[in-house]
């Protein structure tokens, strides 16, 4: 979900992503470490894969630009 929010590239998307990050960190403090490690790793990988596609396409387009 956070990766999809970051695709928006505006301040609201950034604030929502930061809000989600604070919520995840707060839950990590409340629940024992072993119970939160696996879901956080899965969420991190999913977010990175989601945001990697638009960033890589932007970099390819920037290389082809003559500006």
URMOVEN-V233531 format. One record per backbone hydrogen bond with DSSP energy under -0.5 kcal/mol. CO is the residue of the C=O (numbers start at 1). NH is the residue of the N-H. E is the energy in kcal/mol with one decimal. If there is no record, write none. Layout:
co->CO nh->NH e->E
co->CO nh->NH e->E
This chain:
co->1 nh->5 e->-1.9
co->2 nh->6 e->-2.1
co->3 nh->7 e->-0.9
co->4 nh->8 e->-0.6
co->5 nh->8 e->-1.0
co->6 nh->9 e->-0.8
co->10 nh->14 e->-2.1
co->11 nh->15 e->-2.7
co->12 nh->16 e->-2.5
co->13 nh->17 e->-2.3
co->14 nh->18 e->-2.5
co->15 nh->19 e->-2.3
co->16 nh->20 e->-2.3
co->17 nh->21 e->-2.1
co->18 nh->22 e->-2.5
co->19 nh->23 e->-2.2
co->20 nh->24 e->-2.3
co->21 nh->25 e->-2.6
co->22 nh->26 e->-2.4
co->23 nh->27 e->-2.2
co->24 nh->28 e->-1.8
co->25 nh->29 e->-1.6
co->26 nh->30 e->-1.9
co->27 nh->31 e->-2.2
co->32 nh->35 e->-0.9
co->32 nh->36 e->-0.9
co->33 nh->36 e->-0.6
co->33 nh->37 e->-1.3
co->34 nh->38 e->-0.6
co->36 nh->40 e->-1.8
co->37 nh->41 e->-2.1
co->38 nh->42 e->-2.2
co->39 nh->43 e->-2.4
co->40 nh->44 e->-2.4
co->41 nh->45 e->-2.4
co->42 nh->46 e->-2.4
co->43 nh->47 e->-2.4
co->44 nh->48 e->-2.4
co->45 nh->49 e->-2.4
co->46 nh->50 e->-2.3
co->47 nh->51 e->-2.2
co->48 nh->52 e->-1.6
co->49 nh->53 e->-1.1
co->50 nh->54 e->-0.6
co->51 nh->55 e->-1.5
co->52 nh->56 e->-2.6
co->53 nh->57 e->-2.3
co->54 nh->58 e->-2.1
co->55 nh->59 e->-2.3
co->56 nh->60 e->-2.1
co->57 nh->61 e->-2.2
co->58 nh->62 e->-2.4
co->59 nh->63 e->-1.8
co->60 nh->64 e->-1.4
co->61 nh->65 e->-1.0
